[in-house]
């Protein structure tokens, strides 16, 4: 979504339609309205603060597991970690974590010698687990589980136990 002053609207409309943007999709408009309403609430600022605290804790925990946080850490909801110190590629780390039911993705690191389809890093964030009510204690456990999965250890049962303790949809009967 692009917000602008009225004097720029015609130029922006011409620049994005029809090549970049199609017609208005009402479900997307509704989703954006809900997201803007949530982001305007005072509780959102506290949630965003917790997300950053959790992602920093997760990055520190992954550093303790032998992964190198690119740029020394994070100030956002995401962290980029170089997994080469563990002797694996980003693609291998992603596949091993996926097998353990941990969702993250391979990602190139600056000056990455590996092709993008292989990559030397992983990208991970904490918004979902923060929404589930997890905090810094759980970030240490998640880092340990990711480290184990990347090293090829069987951690799927421990992942399932953690998720069961803090379900994404409490009471959904899953």
C-alpha atoms as a printed R data frame, in Angstrom:
    type eleno elety resid chain resno       x       y       z
1   ATOM     1    CA   UNK     A     1   0.000   0.000   0.000
2   ATOM     2    CA   UNK     A     2   1.280   3.447  -0.860
3   ATOM     3    CA   UNK     A     3   0.083   6.396   1.187
4   ATOM     4    CA   UNK     A     4   0.748   9.837  -0.243
5   ATOM     5    CA   UNK     A     5  -0.457  13.393  -0.450
6   ATOM     6    CA   UNK     A     6  -3.172  14.187  -3.009
7   ATOM     7    CA   UNK     A     7  -0.746  16.039  -5.283
8   ATOM     8    CA   UNK     A     8   1.222  12.824  -5.886
9   ATOM     9    CA   UNK     A     9  -1.703  10.421  -6.243
10  ATOM    10    CA   UNK     A    10  -2.092  10.667 -10.029
11  ATOM    11    CA   UNK     A    11   1.615  10.023 -10.676
12  ATOM    12    CA   UNK     A    12   1.684   7.060  -8.302
13  ATOM    13    CA   UNK     A    13  -1.497   5.590  -9.765
14  ATOM    14    CA   UNK     A    14   0.001   5.859 -13.257
15  ATOM    15    CA   UNK     A    15   3.250   4.244 -12.111
16  ATOM    16    CA   UNK     A    16   1.658   1.167 -10.526
17  ATOM    17    CA   UNK     A    17  -1.516   0.474 -12.509
18  ATOM    18    CA   UNK     A    18  -2.002  -1.714 -14.523
19  ATOM    19    CA   UNK     A    19   1.516  -3.180 -14.630
20  ATOM    20    CA   UNK     A    20   2.314  -3.610 -10.928
21  ATOM    21    CA   UNK     A    21  -1.133  -3.573  -9.388
22  ATOM    22    CA   UNK     A    22  -4.349  -5.146 -10.501
23  ATOM    23    CA   UNK     A    23  -7.826  -4.284  -9.377
24  ATOM    24    CA   UNK     A    24  -8.746  -3.888  -5.723
25  ATOM    25    CA   UNK     A    25  -9.090  -7.264  -4.054
26  ATOM    26    CA   UNK     A    26 -11.619  -6.772  -1.289
27  ATOM    27    CA   UNK     A    27 -10.246  -9.550   0.894
28  ATOM    28    CA   UNK     A    28  -6.793  -7.905   0.731
29  ATOM    29    CA   UNK     A    29  -8.263  -4.483   1.492
30  ATOM    30    CA   UNK     A    30 -10.112  -5.944   4.489
31  ATOM    31    CA   UNK     A    31  -6.971  -7.701   5.747
32  ATOM    32    CA   UNK     A    32  -4.993  -4.459   5.514
33  ATOM    33    CA   UNK     A    33  -7.716  -2.594   7.409
34  ATOM    34    CA   UNK     A    34  -7.594  -5.161  10.225
35  ATOM    35    CA   UNK     A    35  -3.775  -5.023  10.307
36  ATOM    36    CA   UNK     A    36  -3.764  -1.208  10.440
37  ATOM    37    CA   UNK     A    37  -6.330  -1.230  13.262
38  ATOM    38    CA   UNK     A    38  -4.234  -3.723  15.259
39  ATOM    39    CA   UNK     A    39  -1.021  -1.771  14.638
40  ATOM    40    CA   UNK     A    40  -2.670   1.413  15.900
41  ATOM    41    CA   UNK     A    41  -3.551  -0.182  19.252
42  ATOM    42    CA   UNK     A    42  -1.307   0.562  22.253
43  ATOM    43    CA   UNK     A    43  -0.892  -3.188  22.869
44  ATOM    44    CA   UNK     A    44   0.816  -3.544  19.510
45  ATOM    45    CA   UNK     A    45   3.800  -1.454  20.609
46  ATOM    46    CA   UNK     A    46   4.316  -3.816  23.558
47  ATOM    47    CA   UNK     A    47   3.971  -6.848  21.295
48  ATOM    48    CA   UNK     A    48   6.514  -5.391  18.836
49  ATOM    49    CA   UNK     A    49   8.915  -4.721  21.723
50  ATOM    50    CA   UNK     A    50   8.592  -8.344  22.863
51  ATOM    51    CA   UNK     A    51   9.205  -9.598  19.315
52  ATOM    52    CA   UNK     A    52  12.507  -7.708  19.121
53  ATOM    53    CA   UNK     A    53  13.578  -8.874  22.602
54  ATOM    54    CA   UNK     A    54  12.749 -12.471  21.640
55  ATOM    55    CA   UNK     A    55  14.555 -12.293  18.317
56  ATOM    56    CA   UNK     A    56  17.661 -10.894  20.020
57  ATOM    57    CA   UNK     A    57  17.518 -13.707  22.584
58  ATOM    58    CA   UNK     A    58  17.054 -16.270  19.816
59  ATOM    59    CA   UNK     A    59  20.014 -14.881  17.848
60  ATOM    60    CA   UNK     A    60  22.185 -14.992  20.985
61  ATOM    61    CA   UNK     A    61  21.103 -18.566  21.660
62  ATOM    62    CA   UNK     A    62  21.900 -19.591  18.095
63  ATOM    63    CA   UNK     A    63  25.313 -17.941  18.419
64  ATOM    64    CA   UNK     A    64  25.893 -20.133  21.473
65  ATOM    65    CA   UNK     A    65  24.967 -23.109  19.256
66  ATOM    66    CA   UNK     A    66  27.801 -22.178  16.868
67  ATOM    67    CA   UNK     A    67  25.980 -20.082  14.277
68  ATOM    68    CA   UNK     A    68  27.286 -16.620  13.453
69  ATOM    69    CA   UNK     A    69  24.723 -13.810  13.637
70  ATOM    70    CA   UNK     A    70  25.323 -11.665  10.570
71  ATOM    71    CA   UNK     A    71  25.833  -8.033  11.633
72  ATOM    72    CA   UNK     A    72  26.378  -9.169  15.215
73  ATOM    73    CA   UNK     A    73  22.702  -9.612  16.089
74  ATOM    74    CA   UNK     A    74  19.415  -7.945  15.247
75  ATOM    75    CA   UNK     A    75  17.265  -4.921  15.961
76  ATOM    76    CA   UNK     A    76  14.185  -6.302  14.194
77  ATOM    77    CA   UNK     A    77  11.846  -9.276  14.057
78  ATOM    78    CA   UNK     A    78  14.325 -11.328  12.006
79  ATOM    79    CA   UNK     A    79  17.854 -12.628  12.407
80  ATOM    80    CA   UNK     A    80  20.232 -13.857   9.710
81  ATOM    81    CA   UNK     A    81  22.737 -16.493  10.801
82  ATOM    82    CA   UNK     A    82  25.697 -17.975   8.987
83  ATOM    83    CA   UNK     A    83  25.653 -21.766   9.482
84  ATOM    84    CA   UNK     A    84  29.005 -22.511   7.830
85  ATOM    85    CA   UNK     A    85  30.766 -22.770  11.228
86  ATOM    86    CA   UNK     A    86  28.675 -25.929  11.793
87  ATOM    87    CA   UNK     A    87  29.817 -27.433   8.499
88  ATOM    88    CA   UNK     A    88  26.400 -27.322   6.832
89  ATOM    89    CA   UNK     A    89  24.742 -25.251   4.143
90  ATOM    90    CA   UNK     A    90  21.641 -23.161   4.575
91  ATOM    91    CA   UNK     A    91  19.710 -25.657   2.447
92  ATOM    92    CA   UNK     A    92  20.821 -28.547   4.674
93  ATOM    93    CA   UNK     A    93  19.938 -26.588   7.820
94  ATOM    94    CA   UNK     A    94  16.511 -25.743   6.394
95  ATOM    95    CA   UNK     A    95  15.808 -29.381   5.456
96  ATOM    96    CA   UNK     A    96  16.950 -30.716   8.829
97  ATOM    97    CA   UNK     A    97  14.842 -28.170  10.698
98  ATOM    98    CA   UNK     A    98  11.864 -28.906   8.466
99  ATOM    99    CA   UNK     A    99  12.182 -32.601   9.340
100 ATOM   100    CA   UNK     A   100  12.003 -31.555  13.021
101 ATOM   101    CA   UNK     A   101   8.918 -29.395  12.277
102 ATOM   102    CA   UNK     A   102  10.832 -26.146  12.766
103 ATOM   103    CA   UNK     A   103  10.041 -23.545  10.137
104 ATOM   104    CA   UNK     A   104  12.862 -21.336   8.910
105 ATOM   105    CA   UNK     A   105  14.479 -20.789   5.567
106 ATOM   106    CA   UNK     A   106  17.863 -20.840   3.929
107 ATOM   107    CA   UNK     A   107  19.170 -17.393   3.074
108 ATOM   108    CA   UNK     A   108  22.247 -15.971   1.438
109 ATOM   109    CA   UNK     A   109  24.672 -14.127   3.687
110 ATOM   110    CA   UNK     A   110  26.765 -11.148   2.547
111 ATOM   111    CA   UNK     A   111  29.479 -12.242   0.105
112 ATOM   112    CA   UNK     A   112  28.009 -15.742   0.137
113 ATOM   113    CA   UNK     A   113  30.188 -18.182  -1.804
114 ATOM   114    CA   UNK     A   114  27.269 -20.604  -2.208
115 ATOM   115    CA   UNK     A   115  24.594 -20.206  -4.884
116 ATOM   116    CA   UNK     A   116  21.215 -18.829  -3.681
117 ATOM   117    CA   UNK     A   117  19.604 -22.259  -4.013
118 ATOM   118    CA   UNK     A   118  22.087 -23.603  -1.456
119 ATOM   119    CA   UNK     A   119  23.004 -20.497   0.614
120 ATOM   120    CA   UNK     A   120  25.248 -20.323   3.659
121 ATOM   121    CA   UNK     A   121  22.755 -18.975   6.143
122 ATOM   122    CA   UNK     A   122  19.335 -19.243   7.684
123 ATOM   123    CA   UNK     A   123  16.773 -16.565   8.407
124 ATOM   124    CA   UNK     A   124  14.552 -16.866  11.438
125 ATOM   125    CA   UNK     A   125  12.168 -14.645  13.339
126 ATOM   126    CA   UNK     A   126  10.083 -14.629  16.478
127 ATOM   127    CA   UNK     A   127   6.684 -13.046  15.667
128 ATOM   128    CA   UNK     A   128   4.807 -16.360  15.568
129 ATOM   129    CA   UNK     A   129   6.239 -17.756  18.786
130 ATOM   130    CA   UNK     A   130   5.827 -14.374  20.488
131 ATOM   131    CA   UNK     A   131   2.159 -14.445  19.485
132 ATOM   132    CA   UNK     A   132   1.986 -17.915  21.064
133 ATOM   133    CA   UNK     A   133   3.099 -16.373  24.365
134 ATOM   134    CA   UNK     A   134   6.709 -17.514  24.334
135 ATOM   135    CA   UNK     A   135   9.444 -15.382  25.865
136 ATOM   136    CA   UNK     A   136  13.180 -15.338  26.404
137 ATOM   137    CA   UNK     A   137  13.185 -18.671  28.283
138 ATOM   138    CA   UNK     A   138  11.558 -20.387  25.332
139 ATOM   139    CA   UNK     A   139  13.918 -18.626  22.898
140 ATOM   140    CA   UNK     A   140  16.839 -20.367  24.626
141 ATOM   141    CA   UNK     A   141  15.032 -23.693  24.211
142 ATOM   142    CA   UNK     A   142  14.192 -22.956  20.564
143 ATOM   143    CA   UNK     A   143  17.837 -22.089  19.876
144 ATOM   144    CA   UNK     A   144  18.898 -25.387  21.459
145 ATOM   145    CA   UNK     A   145  16.359 -27.278  19.352
146 ATOM   146    CA   UNK     A   146  17.428 -25.528  16.142
147 ATOM   147    CA   UNK     A   147  21.069 -26.193  16.940
148 ATOM   148    CA   UNK     A   148  20.296 -29.855  17.513
149 ATOM   149    CA   UNK     A   149  18.264 -30.156  14.325
150 ATOM   150    CA   UNK     A   150  20.974 -28.468  12.249
151 ATOM   151    CA   UNK     A   151  23.533 -30.901  13.685
152 ATOM   152    CA   UNK     A   152  21.264 -33.786  12.654
153 ATOM   153    CA   UNK     A   153  19.941 -34.702  16.093
154 ATOM   154    CA   UNK     A   154  16.377 -35.976  16.528
155 ATOM   155    CA   UNK     A   155  14.520 -33.114  18.214
156 ATOM   156    CA   UNK     A   156  11.028 -33.449  16.712
157 ATOM   157    CA   UNK     A   157   9.519 -34.820  19.942
158 ATOM   158    CA   UNK     A   158  10.934 -31.921  21.972
159 ATOM   159    CA   UNK     A   159   9.624 -29.464  19.361
160 ATOM   160    CA   UNK     A   160   6.170 -31.058  19.603
161 ATOM   161    CA   UNK     A   161   6.243 -30.806  23.407
162 ATOM   162    CA   UNK     A   162   7.168 -27.116  23.317
163 ATOM   163    CA   UNK     A   163   4.452 -26.325  20.786
164 ATOM   164    CA   UNK     A   164   1.897 -28.309  22.794
165 ATOM   165    CA   UNK     A   165   2.742 -26.224  25.868
166 ATOM   166    CA   UNK     A   166   2.229 -22.968  23.925
167 ATOM   167    CA   UNK     A   167  -0.207 -23.789  21.088
168 ATOM   168    CA   UNK     A   168  -0.772 -21.333  18.257
169 ATOM   169    CA   UNK     A   169  -4.527 -21.852  18.494
170 ATOM   170    CA   UNK     A   170  -5.440 -22.747  22.071
171 ATOM   171    CA   UNK     A   171  -8.592 -24.822  22.244
172 ATOM   172    CA   UNK     A   172  -8.592 -25.640  18.533
173 ATOM   173    CA   UNK     A   173  -8.489 -29.358  19.302
174 ATOM   174    CA   UNK     A   174  -5.363 -29.948  17.175
